[in-house]
Amino acid sequence: MQKNTVKKVGIIRCQQTEDMCPGTNDFKVAADGKLAFEAIGPVEVIGFVSCGGCPGKRSVARAKMMVDRGAEAIVMASCITRGNPIGVACPHKDEMRNAIARKVGEEVGIIDYTH
């Protein structure tokens, strides 16, 4: 993606980590255009939802909902793809990402982590 092409994003997080992480770092790096957002710059987070529980059973519908409400990219939070803060990445992350990409279409970017 080129810099400044994505302005609004929706973030999907792991439901199992909700009680351990309020998403503070996700919001900070998005607003500052750092880490995963370095290539596109600061973005507006228009939605911050969980995957719906294993195996990501609500992630596709929730991604579509955020796209319908203006998200130009869907971000898989680092709790899903890198295992922050529990140290174990989601075993369903690839299937979830592929299903989301199929549902929202090629014009919507998918970002594979936050921080």
N, C-alpha and C positions, 0 to 999 in steps of 0.2 A: 504494500500500500504506500502511496505517496503521502508526504507530509500534508496535513490540513485537509485530507479528503474525508475523514470521518469526524463528525462533530458530536454525534449522540450515540451512546452505547447502552446496551443492557448487559448486566453481569449475572451469571448463574453461578451459584456457590453450592458447596456440599451441605446437605441438610444435617449430617452428623456433626459438623463442626460449628453449627449456629450458636450453641451455648458456650463455646470457647472463644469465639472471634466475632466482634461486632462489625468487621469489614473496614475498620479504620484505615488500614494500609491500602486497601483497594481504592477507596475514595480519594486518598491523598495522592497516590501515583497517577490516577486518572486525571484529577484536577491539575496536577503539576506537569502532566505529559512526560512522566518518567517511566523507566523500566519498560514494560510491555508497550507503553504508549509513546515511547521515544520517537518512533518513525512518523507518528501522526500528530503529535502535539497534544495539548490539553483537550480533554473531552468532557462532555456533560453526561453524567450517568442518569438515564431516565428510568431505569428499573434495576432492582437488586433483589433477586429471588433465589430460592433454593431449587435444587434439582427435583425435589419432591420425594426424595428417599430412593434407596437402592431398588433397582438398577438405573436410576435417573428417570423414573417413570413419568415425571411431569416436565422434564426439561424441554422436550420438543414443543409442546403446547405453550409453555411459558416463553420460550424463545420467539415463537410466532407471534404471541401476544405483544411482546416488546417491539418487534419489528412493525407490527400493525400500528403501534403507538409512536413510531418515529425512530426507533433504533436503526442506525446504519451499520452497526456491527454488534455481534454477540461475543461476549468475553467469557471464557471458561476461567473462573477464579483459580488462583493458585492452590486453594485447598483441594480442588478436584485434580488438577494436572500435576501438581508438585508435592501434594501431601501436607501443605502447611495448615495448621500447626501440629498435626498429629504424627507426621513423618511417614504417612502411607498415602500414596496417590490412589485415586479411585480406580478400581479394576475395570470399570465400565466406561472410562473416559473416552476411549477411541470410538466405541459404538455410539455413545451419546453425541459426540462431536459430529460423526458422520450422519446420524439421523437428523440432527439440527440443520446441518448444511443442506441435506436433501429437502427439508421442509421449507427453509427460508429462501433458498435459491442462491445462485452464484453471485448476484449483485450485492448480497449482504456479506460483509467480511466476518471471519471468525478469528478471534485472537485467543491464543492458547494458554495464556496465563496473565496474571496481573502484576505480581511482584515476586 
